[in-house]
């Protein structure tokens, strides 16, 4: 079964959003050790997103919004809680997908290239 262009576009947008969001957070943190650790693990999350076709992006985007609002409001306690919740929820989402047999699911049709360059 193939993935529609619309599904690919939404998933590609999520990956782009996620990458930009985390890059901004890491840039603001100014901690190169955390940045390096993230760089070494985050690519695996995007590779994983190639497989499950049922990952809900709404939860991820809502969690990012909560984190961004806490940072914008200079509320470190809320930002820390929101980040912790996001990490826990992300783990649960990935674990559910693996339990559902996501590894054997068809590829979602994402590429590592921007859509305008992908064939």
C-alpha positions, 0 to 999 in steps of 0.5 A: 500500500502506498502513502498518499501525497497528502499524508507524506506532506503532513508527515514531512511537515511534522518532521520539519516542525519537530527539527526546527523546534528542537533546534531552537530549544537547544540553541537557547539552552547554550549547552553543547553537550546536550546538543551533541547528545540530542544530535546523536539520538534525534535522527533515530526518532525521525528514522522511526517516523518512516514506519508507523503511519498512525503517529498522531502529530497533534499531541506532539505539536500541542506539547511543543506549544505548551513548552514554548509558552512556558519559555516565552512566559519565563516560567522555568518550572512550567517549562521543565514540567512540559518538557518532562511530559513531552519526553514521557509522552513521546516515549509512550507514543513510540512504544505503542507503535512498536507494540502494534507492529509498526516495524513491519508496517509499510514505509510512510513515504518520507524522504530526507530531502525537502519535498521540492527536491524529492522526486 
